[in-house]
Amino acid sequence: MNFTDEQTRRIADSLLTALLERGGMVLKAERGKVQGRIEEILRSNMGEEIDLDREARELLEKHLQTAPPGIDRQRLFLMIKKKLAEEKGIPL
């Protein structure tokens, strides 16, 4: 999944606001810096997932060459992606 910079900013702002309102955290740095760091983490995680999708698609195409006809491509893709994520320690 890929978000625009504005969407990423809004998600980070909402997450930070929710954590602060619920007493889940106390800021030790300026709010803007903390929000900026959350945005960086979100972008990094999205980049990892995009790379994971790309790798899963490549493996899917290789497996489809020997797969029986009528196999559910989407289900196989999700299984491959889940397995890759587990191997690489990427939470989905």
C-alpha positions as CSV (number, residue, x, y, z in Angstrom):
1,M,0.0,0.0,0.0
2,N,1.3,3.4,-0.9
3,F,0.1,6.7,0.6
4,T,0.6,10.3,-0.6
5,D,2.8,12.6,1.6
6,E,-0.4,14.3,2.8
7,Q,-2.0,11.0,3.8
8,T,1.1,9.9,5.6
9,R,1.2,13.2,7.5
10,R,-2.4,12.9,8.5
11,I,-1.9,9.3,9.7
12,A,1.1,10.3,11.7
13,D,-0.7,13.2,13.2
14,S,-3.8,11.1,14.1
15,L,-1.6,8.4,15.7
16,L,0.4,10.9,17.7
17,T,-2.7,12.7,18.9
18,A,-4.4,9.5,19.9
19,L,-1.3,8.4,21.9
20,L,-1.0,11.7,23.7
21,E,-4.8,11.9,24.5
22,R,-4.9,8.4,25.9
23,G,-1.8,9.0,28.0
24,G,0.2,6.4,26.1
25,M,3.2,8.6,25.8
26,V,4.9,11.8,26.9
27,L,6.9,13.8,24.4
28,K,10.6,14.3,25.2
29,A,11.1,16.3,21.9
30,E,9.1,18.8,20.0
31,R,5.8,17.5,18.6
32,G,6.9,18.3,15.0
33,K,10.0,16.3,15.3
34,V,8.2,13.3,16.8
35,Q,5.5,13.5,14.1
36,G,8.3,13.7,11.4
37,R,9.9,10.6,12.8
38,I,6.6,8.7,12.8
39,E,6.2,9.7,9.1
40,E,9.6,8.4,8.3
41,I,8.8,5.1,10.0
42,L,5.5,4.8,8.1
43,R,7.2,5.5,4.7
44,S,9.9,3.0,5.5
45,N,7.3,0.3,6.4
46,M,5.4,1.1,3.2
47,G,8.5,0.8,1.2
48,E,9.2,-2.6,2.7
49,E,5.7,-3.8,1.9
50,I,6.0,-2.6,-1.7
51,D,9.3,-4.5,-2.1
52,L,7.6,-7.5,-0.5
53,D,4.7,-7.3,-2.9
54,R,7.2,-7.1,-5.8
55,E,9.1,-10.2,-4.6
56,A,5.9,-12.1,-4.0
57,R,4.7,-11.4,-7.5
58,E,7.9,-12.6,-9.0
59,L,7.7,-15.9,-7.0
60,L,4.0,-16.2,-7.9
61,E,4.8,-16.0,-11.6
62,K,7.4,-18.7,-11.2
63,H,5.0,-21.0,-9.3
64,L,2.2,-20.4,-11.7
65,Q,4.2,-22.1,-14.5
66,T,4.0,-25.4,-12.7
67,A,0.7,-24.9,-10.8
68,P,-2.4,-26.8,-11.7
69,P,-5.0,-25.0,-13.9
70,G,-7.6,-23.0,-12.0
71,I,-5.5,-22.2,-9.0
72,D,-6.5,-19.1,-7.1
73,R,-3.8,-16.5,-8.0
74,Q,-4.8,-14.1,-5.2
75,R,-4.8,-16.7,-2.5
76,L,-1.4,-18.0,-3.7
77,F,0.0,-14.5,-3.8
78,L,-1.2,-13.8,-0.2
79,M,0.3,-17.1,1.0
80,I,3.7,-16.3,-0.6
81,K,3.6,-12.8,0.7
82,K,2.8,-14.0,4.2
83,K,5.6,-16.5,4.1
84,L,8.2,-14.0,2.8
85,A,7.1,-11.5,5.5
86,E,7.6,-14.1,8.2
87,E,11.0,-15.0,6.9
88,K,12.1,-11.4,6.7
89,G,10.5,-10.4,10.0
90,I,8.2,-7.8,8.4
91,P,4.9,-7.4,10.2
92,L,1.8,-7.2,7.9
